[in-house]
């Protein structure tokens, strides 16, 4: 998944963008279909989760503003463990967008 600026990269999913209507001045755009809007919503939801994990990792004490002085192998494992634990912590915390909702054992939202 990526931002629209990466649409030239093969095998990368990016949101649909409105396409300009040729010959219009000022430029007008074709509207997105319901399918395209739904795909954009799905991509935005997944990207939001990824960015949430990224923000928590970047702000982790181990990685914040200090040069790492260990081996590359250890750094790989530290980052891997931190990302997985952060994702688990996010999955287990109650949703702030949908009060009363949380994730079940299968990773699907449900109302408590």
N, CA, C and O atoms as a DFTB+ gen file, in Angstrom:
448 C
 N C O
     1  1       0.847      -1.182       0.000
     2  2       0.000       0.000       0.000
     3  2       0.887       1.237       0.000
     4  3       1.938       1.259       0.640
     5  1       0.464       2.241      -0.706
     6  2       1.260       3.455      -0.757
     7  2       0.411       4.673      -1.052
     8  3      -0.773       4.561      -1.370
     9  1       1.022       5.826      -0.945
    10  2       0.369       7.074      -1.314
    11  2       0.254       7.146      -2.829
    12  3       0.915       6.400      -3.552
    13  1      -0.591       8.051      -3.298
    14  2      -0.801       8.213      -4.730
    15  2       0.445       8.560      -5.515
    16  3       0.521       8.280      -6.711
    17  1       1.430       9.169      -4.855
    18  2       2.652       9.546      -5.581
    19  2       3.438       8.325      -6.032
    20  3       4.320       8.438      -6.883
    21  1       3.129       7.153      -5.468
    22  2       3.841       5.931      -5.833
    23  2       3.093       5.103      -6.870
    24  3       3.393       3.922      -7.041
    25  1       2.135       5.692      -7.560
    26  2       1.310       4.922      -8.488
    27  2       2.105       4.337      -9.658
    28  3       1.617       3.426     -10.326
    29  1       3.294       4.829      -9.919
    30  2       4.104       4.295     -11.018
    31  2       4.846       3.020     -10.630
    32  3       5.411       2.351     -11.496
    33  1       4.854       2.671      -9.340
    34  2       5.545       1.468      -8.877
    35  2       4.640       0.273      -9.139
    36  3       3.475       0.267      -8.741
    37  1       5.184      -0.746      -9.816
    38  2       4.371      -1.912     -10.128
    39  2       4.059      -2.696      -8.856
    40  3       4.848      -2.714      -7.911
    41  1       2.903      -3.338      -8.851
    42  2       2.444      -4.191      -7.762
    43  2       2.284      -3.451      -6.438
    44  3       2.431      -4.050      -5.373
    45  1       1.987      -2.166      -6.496
    46  2       1.750      -1.371      -5.302
    47  2       0.321      -0.847      -5.364
    48  3      -0.087      -0.261      -6.367
    49  1      -0.431      -1.056      -4.303
    50  2      -1.816      -0.579      -4.283
    51  2      -1.846       0.863      -3.802
    52  3      -1.333       1.176      -2.728
    53  1      -2.440       1.730      -4.590
    54  2      -2.589       3.142      -4.233
    55  2      -4.054       3.524      -4.415
    56  3      -4.774       2.874      -5.172
    57  1      -4.499       4.577      -3.726
    58  2      -5.890       5.005      -3.888
    59  2      -6.163       5.486      -5.320
    60  3      -5.275       5.980      -6.014
    61  1      -7.427       5.322      -5.732
    62  2      -7.836       5.865      -7.024
    63  2      -7.825       7.383      -6.945
    64  3      -8.141       7.958      -5.903
    65  1      -7.462       8.032      -8.041
    66  2      -7.469       9.488      -8.115
    67  2      -8.445       9.921      -9.193
    68  3      -8.656       9.218     -10.182
    69  1      -9.035      11.086      -8.986
    70  2      -9.913      11.627     -10.022
    71  2      -9.081      11.946     -11.253
    72  3      -7.974      12.476     -11.153
    73  1      -9.632      11.614     -12.418
    74  2      -8.932      11.858     -13.678
    75  2      -9.487      13.130     -14.331
    76  3     -10.698      13.348     -14.338
    77  1      -8.601      13.964     -14.876
    78  2      -9.073      15.200     -15.503
    79  2      -9.871      14.920     -16.780
    80  3      -9.587      13.985     -17.528
    81  1     -10.875      15.765     -16.996
    82  2     -11.665      15.693     -18.230
    83  2     -10.914      16.522     -19.270
    84  3     -10.706      17.718     -19.062
    85  1     -10.503      15.913     -20.388
    86  2      -9.729      16.653     -21.392
    87  2     -10.513      17.844     -21.952
    88  3     -11.722      17.763     -22.173
    89  1      -9.811      18.931     -22.171
    90  2     -10.391      20.094     -22.822
    91  2     -11.196      21.004     -21.918
    92  3     -11.832      21.934     -22.415
    93  1     -11.198      20.778     -20.601
    94  2     -11.960      21.653     -19.702
    95  2     -11.037      22.717     -19.137
    96  3      -9.888      22.444     -18.787
    97  1     -11.563      23.948     -19.054
    98  2     -10.803      25.052     -18.498
    99  2     -11.761      25.917     -17.693
   100  3     -12.630      26.544     -18.299
   101  1     -11.664      25.994     -16.379
   102  2     -10.662      25.360     -15.535
   103  2     -10.830      23.839     -15.536
   104  3     -11.872      23.319     -15.935
   105  1      -9.795      23.139     -15.085
   106  2      -9.787      21.682     -15.116
   107  2     -10.931      21.131     -14.268
   108  3     -11.128      21.523     -13.117
   109  1     -11.677      20.207     -14.879
   110  2     -12.718      19.478     -14.157
   111  2     -12.326      18.005     -14.166
   112  3     -11.532      17.563     -14.996
   113  1     -12.901      17.251     -13.222
   114  2     -12.501      15.863     -13.055
   115  2     -13.706      14.938     -13.132
   116  3     -14.810      15.294     -12.721
   117  1     -13.470      13.720     -13.676
   118  2     -14.495      12.685     -13.646
   119  2     -14.685      12.255     -12.192
   120  3     -13.699      12.109     -11.470
   121  1     -15.920      12.048     -11.747
   122  2     -16.117      11.590     -10.366
   123  2     -15.688      10.128     -10.222
   124  3     -15.696       9.368     -11.190
   125  1     -15.317       9.753      -9.007
   126  2     -14.961       8.362      -8.737
   127  2     -16.232       7.528      -8.601
   128  3     -17.250       8.015      -8.109
   129  1     -16.170       6.272      -9.036
   130  2     -17.313       5.367      -8.913
   131  2     -17.449       4.911      -7.454
   132  3     -16.541       5.114      -6.647
   133  1     -18.580       4.301      -7.129
   134  2     -18.784       3.776      -5.776
   135  2     -17.725       2.727      -5.435
   136  3     -17.226       2.681      -4.311
   137  1     -17.391       1.894      -6.406
   138  2     -16.348       0.887      -6.206
   139  2     -15.023       1.556      -5.861
   140  3     -14.349       1.145      -4.917
   141  1     -14.642       2.586      -6.619
   142  2     -13.380       3.281      -6.368
   143  2     -13.376       3.960      -5.004
   144  3     -12.362       3.946      -4.306
   145  1     -14.503       4.553      -4.621
   146  2     -14.597       5.186      -3.306
   147  2     -14.445       4.154      -2.198
   148  3     -13.783       4.412      -1.192
   149  1     -15.062       2.973      -2.379
   150  2     -14.973       1.903      -1.372
   151  2     -13.530       1.395      -1.265
   152  3     -13.025       1.202      -0.158
   153  1     -12.870       1.180      -2.393
   154  2     -11.466       0.741      -2.371
   155  2     -10.601       1.790      -1.670
   156  3      -9.728       1.436      -0.877
   157  1     -10.828       3.062      -1.948
   158  2     -10.071       4.131      -1.299
   159  2     -10.285       4.103       0.219
   160  3      -9.343       4.312       0.983
   161  1     -11.534       3.843       0.657
   162  2     -11.821       3.749       2.088
   163  2     -11.068       2.577       2.714
   164  3     -10.509       2.711       3.803
   165  1     -11.052       1.434       2.037
   166  2     -10.346       0.264       2.560
   167  2      -8.844       0.523       2.662
   168  3      -8.213       0.182       3.662
   169  1      -8.283       1.125       1.625
   170  2      -6.851       1.438       1.640
   171  2      -6.543       2.426       2.768
   172  3      -5.550       2.267       3.479
   173  1      -7.387       3.437       2.932
   174  2      -7.173       4.430       3.988
   175  2      -7.236       3.785       5.370
   176  3      -6.462       4.144       6.257
   177  1      -8.157       2.831       5.558
   178  2      -8.260       2.159       6.847
   179  2      -7.021       1.354       7.185
   180  3      -6.524       1.409       8.310
   181  1      -6.523       0.607       6.216
   182  2      -5.320      -0.200       6.448
   183  2      -4.110       0.700       6.642
   184  3      -3.292       0.466       7.532
   185  1      -3.997       1.729       5.809
   186  2      -2.862       2.650       5.940
   187  2      -2.887       3.364       7.282
   188  3      -1.833       3.654       7.849
   189  1      -4.079       3.650       7.794
   190  2      -4.189       4.282       9.107
   191  2      -3.605       3.396      10.199
   192  3      -2.907       3.873      11.093
   193  1      -3.898       2.096      10.117
   194  2      -3.346       1.148      11.091
   195  2      -1.827       1.085      10.986
   196  3      -1.126       1.084      11.998
   197  1      -1.326       1.032       9.761
   198  2       0.127       0.965       9.544
   199  2       0.797       2.230      10.082
   200  3       1.830       2.151      10.746
   201  1       0.218       3.384       9.800
   202  2       0.801       4.643      10.275
   203  2       0.759       4.729      11.796
   204  3       1.659       5.301      12.411
   205  1      -0.285       4.161      12.409
   206  2      -0.382       4.134      13.869
   207  2       0.776       3.333      14.455
   208  3       1.425       3.775      15.404
   209  1       1.033       2.165      13.893
   210  2       2.158       1.344      14.345
   211  2       3.473       2.086      14.107
   212  3       4.330       2.122      14.990
   213  1       3.638       2.676      12.928
   214  2       4.873       3.418      12.622
   215  2       5.117       4.533      13.627
   216  3       6.244       4.726      14.085
   217  1       4.066       5.264      13.970
   218  2       4.219       6.375      14.917
   219  2       4.656       5.868      16.285
   220  3       5.497       6.484      16.941
   221  1       4.087       4.745      16.716
   222  2       4.464       4.208      18.022
   223  2       5.902       3.677      18.009
   224  3       6.615       3.807      19.005
   225  1       6.328       3.086      16.902
   226  2       7.707       2.580      16.814
   227  2       8.696       3.747      16.784
   228  3       9.707       3.722      17.485
   229  1       8.407       4.763      15.978
   230  2       9.307       5.913      15.864
   231  2       9.457       6.608      17.213
   232  3      10.534       7.110      17.535
   233  1       8.384       6.642      18.005
   234  2       8.440       7.308      19.302
   235  2       8.899       6.389      20.430
   236  3       8.932       6.811      21.587
   237  1       9.251       5.154      20.122
   238  2       9.745       4.218      21.131
   239  2      11.108       4.702      21.623
   240  3      11.912       5.208      20.840
   241  1      11.364       4.545      22.914
   242  2      12.620       5.035      23.496
   243  2      13.854       4.461      22.816
   244  3      14.870       5.147      22.704
   245  1      13.784       3.205      22.356
   246  2      14.959       2.585      21.747
   247  2      15.351       3.264      20.432
   248  3      16.527       3.270      20.067
   249  1      14.375       3.835      19.722
   250  2      14.647       4.357      18.383
   251  2      14.587       5.877      18.296
   252  3      14.842       6.440      17.231
   253  1      14.256       6.549      19.391
   254  2      14.011       7.988      19.314
   255  2      15.287       8.815      19.472
   256  3      15.805       8.978      20.577
   257  1      15.768       9.317      18.380
   258  2      16.820      10.321      18.396
   259  2      18.191       9.882      18.877
   260  3      19.063      10.725      19.087
   261  1      18.401       8.605      19.054
   262  2      19.716       8.147      19.486
   263  2      20.276       7.174      18.468
   264  3      19.541       6.324      17.966
   265  1      21.568       7.278      18.148
   266  2      22.136       6.299      17.223
   267  2      22.187       4.919      17.883
   268  3      22.515       4.793      19.063
   269  1      21.863       3.905      17.113
   270  2      21.913       2.532      17.624
   271  2      23.343       2.036      17.524
   272  3      23.983       2.203      16.486
   273  1      23.859       1.425      18.592
   274  2      25.265       1.016      18.622
   275  2      25.447      -0.498      18.673
   276  3      26.533      -0.978      19.002
   277  1      24.401      -1.255      18.353
   278  2      24.519      -2.703      18.386
   279  2      24.696      -3.285      16.998
   280  3      24.956      -2.569      16.031
   281  1      24.550      -4.600      16.921
   282  2      24.709      -5.276      15.637
   283  2      23.444      -5.134      14.796
   284  3      22.361      -4.887      15.326
   285  1      23.588      -5.289      13.502
   286  2      22.454      -5.213      12.592
   287  2      21.468      -6.347      12.862
   288  3      20.257      -6.156      12.742
   289  1      21.978      -7.531      13.227
   290  2      21.084      -8.655      13.554
   291  2      20.203      -8.323      14.749
   292  3      18.997      -8.569      14.716
   293  1      20.793      -7.764      15.811
   294  2      19.997      -7.405      16.980
   295  2      18.992      -6.307      16.642
   296  3      17.848      -6.356      17.093
   297  1      19.410      -5.317      15.853
   298  2      18.497      -4.246      15.466
   299  2      17.296      -4.820      14.718
   300  3      16.158      -4.425      14.971
   301  1      17.549      -5.754      13.796
   302  2      16.462      -6.408      13.062
   303  2      15.473      -7.032      14.034
   304  3      14.266      -6.838      13.892
   305  1      15.963      -7.781      15.022
   306  2      15.071      -8.447      15.971
   307  2      14.378      -7.443      16.884
   308  3      13.198      -7.618      17.188
   309  1      15.063      -6.408      17.326
   310  2      14.428      -5.401      18.181
   311  2      13.271      -4.711      17.458
   312  3      12.192      -4.524      18.021
   313  1      13.517      -4.338      16.197
   314  2      12.460      -3.684      15.414
   315  2      11.309      -4.659      15.180
   316  3      10.147      -4.280      15.319
   317  1      11.609      -5.892      14.830
   318  2      10.587      -6.898      14.564
   319  2       9.715      -7.132      15.804
   320  3       8.488      -7.139      15.707
   321  1      10.341      -7.320      16.957
   322  2       9.595      -7.543      18.199
   323  2       8.784      -6.304      18.565
   324  3       7.627      -6.421      18.970
   325  1       9.373      -5.127      18.428
   326  2       8.662      -3.889      18.766
   327  2       7.437      -3.697      17.887
   328  3       6.379      -3.311      18.384
   329  1       7.558      -3.957      16.590
   330  2       6.422      -3.794      15.679
   331  2       5.312      -4.779      16.032
   332  3       4.145      -4.392      16.094
   333  1       5.654      -6.045      16.264
   334  2       4.626      -7.033      16.591
   335  2       3.956      -6.738      17.931
   336  3       2.737      -6.863      18.048
   337  1       4.723      -6.356      18.928
   338  2       4.133      -6.029      20.233
   339  2       3.279      -4.770      20.154
   340  3       2.235      -4.691      20.802
   341  1       3.709      -3.788      19.371
   342  2       2.928      -2.567      19.199
   343  2       1.607      -2.870      18.501
   344  3       0.558      -2.371      18.908
   345  1       1.656      -3.686      17.451
   346  2       0.425      -4.054      16.748
   347  2      -0.525      -4.801      17.680
   348  3      -1.733      -4.568      17.645
   349  1       0.004      -5.693      18.508
   350  2      -0.831      -6.421      19.461
   351  2      -1.430      -5.468      20.483
   352  3      -2.609      -5.583      20.814
   353  1      -0.639      -4.534      20.985
   354  2      -1.142      -3.570      21.953
   355  2      -2.270      -2.730      21.357
   356  3      -3.278      -2.480      22.018
   357  1      -2.099      -2.296      20.113
   358  2      -3.138      -1.512      19.449
   359  2      -4.388      -2.360      19.258
   360  3      -5.500      -1.880      19.477
   361  1      -4.220      -3.616      18.851
   362  2      -5.361      -4.504      18.617
   363  2      -6.149      -4.743      19.900
   364  3      -7.372      -4.872      19.857
   365  1      -5.469      -4.802      21.030
   366  2      -6.130      -5.110      22.291
   367  2      -6.745      -3.889      22.965
   368  3      -7.593      -4.034      23.845
   369  1      -6.331      -2.695      22.568
   370  2      -6.911      -1.518      23.218
   371  2      -8.269      -1.219      22.608
   372  3      -8.498      -1.462      21.423
   373  1      -9.164      -0.691      23.424
   374  2     -10.509      -0.373      22.956
   375  2     -10.441       0.734      21.906
   376  3      -9.582       1.614      21.965
   377  1     -11.353       0.675      20.956
   378  2     -11.385       1.671      19.891
   379  2     -11.817       3.020      20.445
   380  3     -12.758       3.115      21.232
   381  1     -11.109       4.061      20.017
   382  2     -11.507       5.408      20.408
   383  2     -12.512       5.992      19.423
   384  3     -13.200       6.968      19.724
   385  1     -12.588       5.384      18.246
   386  2     -13.516       5.893      17.248
   387  2     -14.903       5.292      17.421
   388  3     -15.903       5.933      17.097
   389  1     -14.969       4.078      17.925
   390  2     -16.250       3.398      18.118
   391  2     -16.347       2.960      19.570
   392  3     -16.034       1.812      19.886
   393  1     -16.780       3.864      20.474
   394  2     -16.840       3.490      21.889
   395  2     -17.700       2.239      22.079
   396  3     -18.775       2.109      21.493
   397  1     -17.203       1.326      22.911
   398  2     -17.918       0.082      23.170
   399  2     -17.531      -1.042      22.235
   400  3     -17.947      -2.183      22.435
   401  1     -16.734      -0.740      21.206
   402  2     -16.307      -1.756      20.243
   403  2     -14.878      -2.156      20.549
   404  3     -14.084      -1.334      21.007
   405  1     -14.546      -3.413      20.299
   406  2     -13.168      -3.886      20.434
   407  2     -12.964      -5.028      19.448
   408  3     -13.874      -5.363      18.690
   409  1     -11.789      -5.622      19.453
   410  2     -11.480      -6.712      18.532
   411  2     -11.714      -8.054      19.211
   412  3     -11.375      -8.225      20.382
   413  1     -12.299      -9.017      18.476
   414  2     -12.445     -10.356      19.019
   415  2     -11.182     -11.169      18.757
   416  3     -10.199     -10.634      18.244
   417  1     -11.196     -12.453      19.102
   418  2     -10.003     -13.304      18.947
   419  2      -9.553     -13.453      17.505
   420  3      -8.383     -13.739      17.250
   421  1     -10.473     -13.263      16.545
   422  2     -10.136     -13.403      15.134
   423  2      -9.675     -12.092      14.506
   424  3      -9.406     -12.040      13.306
   425  1      -9.583     -11.031      15.309
   426  2      -9.158      -9.745      14.783
   427  2     -10.247      -8.936      14.129
   428  3      -9.967      -7.986      13.398
   429  1     -11.522      -9.312      14.390
   430  2     -12.651      -8.579      13.823
   431  2     -13.317      -7.732      14.896
   432  3     -13.399      -8.154      16.050
   433  1     -13.801      -6.531      14.533
   434  2     -14.439      -5.679      15.540
   435  2     -15.775      -6.260      15.995
   436  3     -16.502      -6.853      15.198
   437  1     -16.092      -6.091      17.255
   438  2     -17.388      -6.500      17.772
   439  2     -17.786      -5.575      18.900
   440  3     -16.934      -4.938      19.520
   441  1     -19.097      -5.500      19.172
   442  2     -19.620      -4.634      20.220
   443  2     -19.662      -5.393      21.526
   444  3     -20.122      -6.534      21.576
   445  1     -19.176      -4.754      22.595
   446  2     -19.196      -5.413      23.906
   447  2     -20.419      -5.020      24.685
   448  3     -20.605      -5.477      25.813
